[in-house]
Amino acid sequence: ALGVIPVRALNDSREGRKGKNSGVWSSAIGSSSHSSSHSSLTSSVEGKTEKYAAVFPMVKRVIAIGDIHGDIDAFRSVLRNAGLISPNDEWSGGSSVLVQVGDQLDRGDNEREILDLLFRLQGEAKENGGAVHVLLGNHEVMNVDSDFRYVTPRGFEDFSTVLPKDSINRELRKVAGSNSAWADMIKNMPDWMRPRALAFRPGGPISSNLFTRAQVAVVVGDNVFVHGGLKPEHLPDGLDSIDKLNDECHGFLRGKREKPIVLRGGKGPLWMRNYSRPIPTEADCQMLFRTLERLNAKRMIVGHSVQKQGINSACGGRVWRVDTGMSSAYGGTPEALEITPSRIRILTPKGPRSASTRVTRH
């Protein structure tokens, strides 16, 4: 139902709106270098294992949050309900670890506010002994590819000020002399669309400075987090493959390499839905079990597909699906998954619920 935004609506939305450039935007986008607290995720979060950049030891409390899709109010609600932020939006989670499983963008109007909050909390959590792991979803990569089918009118307007006007003109001059398919595409874009395309393109300020602080997948203890899912063929070298996936993706986002195969098509880690369909097949579950065995993990936590009943598990509790459709675009309930060494709970607006109350039977 949410398809391409009509051109007239986009043009109308440009009147009377000015994007804000603060917080992460002024430090990470507005300059060519950042402080150590705003470096890439693999180097900024303490406690990672010595061998792997995206494999971390278990902690006392891990919180997983699903797809946000441009709704800052829903995001704040679930963070506060989980005790991770104060009324002033400051990190209050102590040593807790937050994993947001991707799809911050599209469908809603508050994308810049969400990215600003997420990456600011990443630094604040580290200073307080915690961590924030931000994952890439398919919608982040769609925007890098200039696939703007699900961008709202305000989404274009809010990113119109990420690059100064002289930078936009300079980038457009570069494009004018290029024969790439991307150059042809941006040359044919209307003026109001080009700033977002330039900001999100591979090597652009958002892709190179912000999204490279996100990952395709991370492992915390015996929990694997990824937007869509992982299968054995994604992991020929086990845990080493997790770092390779992330490194290849970061190279693409920085504009240093072609788009990795795993980011293409519907069977990659950001796109597959085998584990998040209403009732996974026996073959899906067996594939999940083989994947977890390859990573020496107990469970996988995924987003990507809205779960109308809220957060729930499938395949005998080996996969947890955390996309509740919390964005107003879907009208779902903001919920979080809490994982500790001794239990799993679902944090709902009405209070915590036992994991046993949300098990999908086969």
Solvent accessible surface area in square Angstrom, and as a share of the most:
residue,aa,sasa,rsa
1,A,157,1.22
2,L,76,0.38
3,G,38,0.37
4,V,116,0.67
5,I,37,0.19
6,P,88,0.55
7,V,91,0.52
8,R,190,0.69
9,A,38,0.30
10,L,6,0.03
11,N,64,0.33
12,D,89,0.46
13,S,23,0.15
14,R,103,0.38
15,E,137,0.61
16,G,84,0.81
17,R,79,0.29
18,K,171,0.72
19,G,15,0.14
20,K,162,0.69
21,N,77,0.39
22,S,61,0.39
23,G,40,0.38
24,V,2,0.01
25,W,6,0.02
26,S,59,0.38
27,S,41,0.27
28,A,0,0.00
29,I,16,0.08
30,G,58,0.55
31,S,48,0.31
32,S,117,0.75
33,S,82,0.53
34,H,62,0.27
35,S,67,0.44
36,S,89,0.57
37,S,33,0.21
38,H,36,0.16
39,S,34,0.22
40,S,29,0.18
41,L,0,0.00
42,T,27,0.15
43,S,72,0.47
44,S,4,0.03
45,V,3,0.02
46,E,132,0.59
47,G,49,0.47
48,K,79,0.33
49,T,45,0.26
50,E,186,0.84
51,K,145,0.61
52,Y,34,0.13
53,A,31,0.24
54,A,0,0.00
55,V,14,0.08
56,F,12,0.05
57,P,70,0.44
58,M,60,0.27
59,V,45,0.26
60,K,165,0.70
61,R,61,0.22
62,V,0,0.00
63,I,0,0.00
64,A,0,0.00
65,I,0,0.00
66,G,0,0.00
67,D,3,0.01
68,I,0,0.00
69,H,10,0.04
70,G,1,0.01
71,D,17,0.09
72,I,8,0.04
73,D,102,0.53
74,A,9,0.07
75,F,0,0.00
76,R,64,0.23
77,S,50,0.32
78,V,2,0.01
79,L,0,0.00
80,R,99,0.36
81,N,67,0.34
82,A,3,0.02
83,G,38,0.37
84,L,0,0.00
85,I,9,0.04
86,S,26,0.17
87,P,120,0.75
88,N,117,0.60
89,D,18,0.09
90,E,91,0.41
91,W,18,0.06
92,S,60,0.39
93,G,11,0.11
94,G,34,0.32
95,S,65,0.42
96,S,7,0.05
97,V,9,0.05
98,L,0,0.00
99,V,0,0.00
100,Q,0,0.00
101,V,0,0.00
102,G,0,0.00
103,D,2,0.01
104,Q,2,0.01
105,L,0,0.00
106,D,0,0.00
107,R,48,0.17
108,G,9,0.09
109,D,60,0.31
110,N,26,0.13
111,E,2,0.01
112,R,12,0.04
113,E,64,0.29
114,I,0,0.00
115,L,0,0.00
116,D,27,0.14
117,L,7,0.04
118,L,0,0.00
119,F,1,0.00
120,R,70,0.26
121,L,0,0.00
122,Q,6,0.03
123,G,6,0.06
124,E,39,0.18
125,A,0,0.00
126,K,52,0.22
127,E,130,0.58
128,N,82,0.42
129,G,58,0.55
130,G,9,0.09
131,A,5,0.04
132,V,0,0.00
133,H,2,0.01
134,V,1,0.00
135,L,0,0.00
136,L,1,0.01
137,G,0,0.00
138,N,5,0.02
139,H,10,0.05
140,E,1,0.00
141,V,2,0.01
142,M,9,0.04
143,N,0,0.00
144,V,1,0.00
145,D,50,0.26
146,S,12,0.08
147,D,37,0.19
148,F,17,0.07
149,R,109,0.40
150,Y,48,0.18
151,V,0,0.00
152,T,20,0.12
153,P,34,0.21
154,R,65,0.24
155,G,1,0.01
156,F,7,0.03
157,E,14,0.06
158,D,11,0.06
159,F,1,0.00
160,S,28,0.18
161,T,54,0.31
162,V,6,0.03
163,L,25,0.12
164,P,83,0.52
165,K,163,0.69
166,D,87,0.45
167,S,15,0.10
168,I,22,0.11
169,N,63,0.32
170,R,112,0.41
171,E,26,0.12
172,L,42,0.21
173,R,159,0.58
174,K,127,0.54
175,V,9,0.05
176,A,68,0.53
177,G,69,0.66
178,S,37,0.24
179,N,149,0.77
180,S,53,0.34
181,A,86,0.66
182,W,57,0.20
183,A,1,0.00
184,D,69,0.36
185,M,74,0.33
186,I,0,0.00
187,K,83,0.35
188,N,127,0.65
189,M,16,0.07
190,P,54,0.34
191,D,104,0.54
192,W,22,0.08
193,M,38,0.17
194,R,49,0.18
195,P,14,0.09
196,R,0,0.00
197,A,0,0.00
198,L,1,0.00
199,A,0,0.00
200,F,0,0.00
201,R,54,0.20
202,P,36,0.23
203,G,30,0.29
204,G,2,0.02
205,P,20,0.12
206,I,0,0.00
207,S,0,0.00
208,S,29,0.19
209,N,28,0.14
210,L,0,0.00
211,F,1,0.00
212,T,4,0.03
213,R,2,0.01
214,A,1,0.01
215,Q,1,0.00
216,V,1,0.00
217,A,0,0.00
218,V,0,0.00
219,V,4,0.02
220,V,1,0.01
221,G,28,0.27
222,D,50,0.26
223,N,1,0.00
224,V,0,0.00
225,F,0,0.00
226,V,0,0.00
227,H,0,0.00
228,G,0,0.00
229,G,0,0.00
230,L,0,0.00
231,K,17,0.07
232,P,15,0.09
233,E,119,0.53
234,H,20,0.09
235,L,0,0.00
236,P,95,0.60
237,D,90,0.47
238,G,10,0.09
239,L,40,0.20
240,D,66,0.34
241,S,4,0.02
242,I,0,0.00
243,D,24,0.13
244,K,118,0.50
245,L,8,0.04
246,N,2,0.01
247,D,88,0.46
248,E,38,0.17
249,C,1,0.01
250,H,11,0.05
251,G,13,0.13
252,F,13,0.06
253,L,1,0.00
254,R,97,0.35
255,G,42,0.41
256,K,163,0.69
257,R,107,0.39
258,E,135,0.61
259,K,45,0.19
260,P,1,0.01
261,I,143,0.72
262,V,29,0.17
263,L,1,0.01
264,R,119,0.44
265,G,56,0.54
266,G,51,0.49
267,K,155,0.66
268,G,4,0.03
269,P,0,0.00
270,L,0,0.00
271,W,70,0.25
272,M,3,0.01
273,R,115,0.42
274,N,33,0.17
275,Y,0,0.00
276,S,2,0.01
277,R,94,0.34
278,P,109,0.69
279,I,101,0.51
280,P,1,0.01
281,T,65,0.38
282,E,117,0.53
283,A,74,0.57
284,D,9,0.05
285,C,5,0.03
286,Q,77,0.34
287,M,26,0.11
288,L,0,0.00
289,F,61,0.25
290,R,128,0.47
291,T,0,0.00
292,L,0,0.00
293,E,138,0.62
294,R,113,0.41
295,L,5,0.02
296,N,135,0.69
297,A,12,0.09
298,K,102,0.43
299,R,30,0.11
300,M,0,0.00
301,I,0,0.00
302,V,0,0.00
303,G,1,0.01
304,H,14,0.06
305,S,15,0.10
306,V,54,0.31
307,Q,8,0.04
308,K,201,0.85
309,Q,97,0.43
310,G,7,0.06
311,I,0,0.00
312,N,2,0.01
313,S,1,0.00
314,A,0,0.00
315,C,5,0.03
316,G,71,0.69
317,G,23,0.23
318,R,74,0.27
319,V,0,0.00
320,W,8,0.03
321,R,1,0.00
322,V,0,0.00
323,D,3,0.02
324,T,5,0.03
325,G,2,0.02
326,M,6,0.03
327,S,2,0.01
328,S,93,0.60
329,A,39,0.30
330,Y,95,0.36
331,G,64,0.62
332,G,29,0.28
333,T,63,0.37
334,P,25,0.16
335,E,6,0.03
336,A,1,0.00
337,L,0,0.00
338,E,5,0.02
339,I,2,0.01
340,T,24,0.14
341,P,103,0.65
342,S,104,0.67
343,R,127,0.46
344,I,29,0.14
345,R,60,0.22
346,I,0,0.00
347,L,9,0.05
348,T,8,0.05
349,P,78,0.49
350,K,199,0.84
351,G,25,0.24
352,P,77,0.49
353,R,104,0.38
354,S,59,0.38
355,A,20,0.16
356,S,80,0.51
357,T,70,0.41
358,R,26,0.09
359,V,51,0.29
360,T,20,0.12
361,R,180,0.66
362,H,121,0.54
